[in-house]
Amino acid sequence: MSSLARPTHGRMIGGVCAALARRFGTSNGTMRVIFLVSCLLPGPQFLLYLALWILLPSEEKAARTAW
């Protein structure tokens, strides 16, 4: 599994689904479908997406701050 950072390529809005797909070894499309289906269920999915968008570093920033 790779580190959790929003990629600069292959993202649609914030890159959260692309980052999760890369982390768990699935395709971007599969992760987006899982997210959309989960939005049909009650819960804070949209707020979680926004929080991850804010909290996850972009790939560029993560590369610059790597040890």
C-alpha positions in Angstrom: 0.0 0.0 0.0 1.2 3.5 -0.8 1.0 6.6 1.3 -2.2 8.5 1.4 -1.7 11.7 -0.6 -4.0 13.3 -3.2 -2.5 12.7 -6.7 -2.0 15.5 -9.2 -3.1 13.3 -12.1 -6.2 11.2 -12.4 -8.4 13.2 -10.1 -11.7 14.8 -10.8 -12.6 17.2 -8.0 -10.3 17.0 -5.0 -8.4 13.8 -5.6 -9.8 12.0 -2.5 -11.3 9.0 -4.3 -8.1 8.7 -6.4 -6.0 8.8 -3.3 -8.1 6.1 -1.6 -8.1 4.0 -4.7 -4.3 4.1 -5.0 -4.0 3.3 -1.2 -6.3 0.3 -1.4 -5.2 -1.0 -4.8 -8.5 -0.4 -6.7 -9.3 1.6 -9.8 -10.4 5.3 -9.6 -13.7 4.5 -11.2 -14.4 1.7 -8.7 -13.7 4.0 -5.7 -15.9 6.7 -7.2 -18.8 4.3 -7.6 -18.4 3.1 -4.0 -18.5 6.7 -2.8 -21.6 7.5 -4.9 -23.4 4.4 -3.6 -22.4 5.2 -0.1 -23.9 8.7 -0.5 -27.3 6.9 -0.8 -26.9 5.6 2.7 -27.5 7.9 5.8 -24.3 9.3 7.2 -21.7 12.0 6.9 -20.0 10.8 3.7 -20.0 14.2 2.0 -18.5 15.9 5.2 -15.9 13.1 5.4 -15.0 13.8 1.7 -14.6 17.5 2.5 -12.5 16.8 5.6 -10.2 14.4 3.7 -9.9 17.0 0.9 -8.6 19.5 3.5 -6.5 17.2 5.6 -4.8 15.0 2.9 -1.7 16.6 1.5 -1.3 16.9 -2.3 1.3 14.6 -3.9 3.5 17.6 -4.7 3.4 18.9 -1.1 4.0 15.4 0.4 7.0 14.9 -1.9 8.5 18.3 -0.8 8.0 17.5 2.9 9.2 13.9 2.8 12.1 13.1 5.1 
